[in-house]
Amino acid sequence: MEQAVVVVEVSGAEALVRGRRATACGSCAGKSSCGTLGSWVERFAEMRVANPVGAKVGDDVTIDVPEGEFLRAALRLYGAPMVGFFLAGFTVRAVAMYADLPNAELCAAVAAIGGLFAVFLWIRNTDRGHKSGARIIRIRSRAINVPVVVANP
């Protein structure tokens, strides 16, 4: 999938790019008269990508994100926390029922929520070094470096 973005930082052979976050609102026929909160705020997403074309800060570029990257991200951000949620909940409920503890369901609910957050924290801490397969494939337009002159009144 290709996406138009702007380079906001260059670091070695990588670049940090920022683009508009895609939403379902873009294809909606009623988006101009919509009153939902999502249509009021413009959202941006940032991503670190490979920079084989030598793009510079401010350049308007096109990146290519492999299709499998979305599936991996969805499983990492939605699937893994749900597994943690159910696994913690079922395990604690089984132990609580076996130990004949009162409020086994409450223990299971608290453990399930704890399992959900534990997996989110684990993903957050282990995902920092994750390299995406995204890369800049072409420079659409170069940034124009115009000196700024400030006049004193």
C-alpha positions, -999 to +999 in steps of 0.1 A: +000+000+000+013+034-009+008+066+012+017+102+007+035+116+038+060+144+049+094+138+063+098+154+097+131+140+108+161+122+092+184+100+111+210+081+092+193+057+067+159+062+084+134+089+083+105+098+106+074+106+085+040+121+093+008+115+074-029+119+078-044+089+096-069+072+073-104+070+086-137+057+073-149+093+072-129+100+040-152+078+019-185+088+036-209+109+015-221+128+045-187+138+058-192+176+052-223+177+074-212+152+100-212+161+136-191+133+150-161+141+171-138+122+147-145+147+119-135+177+140-100+167+148-074+160+121-053+131+131-017+124+121+003+092+124+041+091+126+063+062+116+100+055+112+108+042+077+138+033+056+151+062+035+169+047+005+162+077-017+178+103+005+148+124+014+153+155+036+132+171+063+101+188+047+101+166+016+067+153+004+073+116-002+055+084-010+061+054+012+053+018+005+039-003+034+039-041+029+004-056+031+015-081+057+025-053+080-011-044+087-020-079+096+010-082+120+001-049+136-036-059+140-026-092+156-001-075+179-024-047+190-058-065+191-052-103+191-024-106+217-042-084+244-074-104+239-054-137+244-040-122+276-075-111+287-091-145+283-061-165+295-057-146+327-095-146+333-100-183+327-069-193+347-077-172+377-114-183+377-103-220+375-079-216+404-105-196+424-132-223+418-108-251+427-097-233+459-134-226+466-128-189+470-158-166+473-163-141+444-144-163+419-160-142+391-148-110+405-113-124+408-115-136+372-127-102+360-099-083+378-073-108+365-087-105+330-083-067+330-049-071+345-039-096+318-051-072+292-030-043+305+000-066+312+000-076+275-004-040+264+026-030+285+046-060+272+039-049+236+047-013+244+081-022+259+091-049+233+078-030+203+102+000+206+128-017+184+104-031+159+115-024+123+086-020+099+090-030+063+079+004+052+102+025+030+103+057+010+100+048-026+099+083-043+102+120-035+071+137-047+084+173-041+114+187-024+112+211+005+121+247-005+145+263+019+136+299+020+153+321+045+130+338+069+136+376+074+121+392+104+117+430+101+120+452+132+091+477+134 
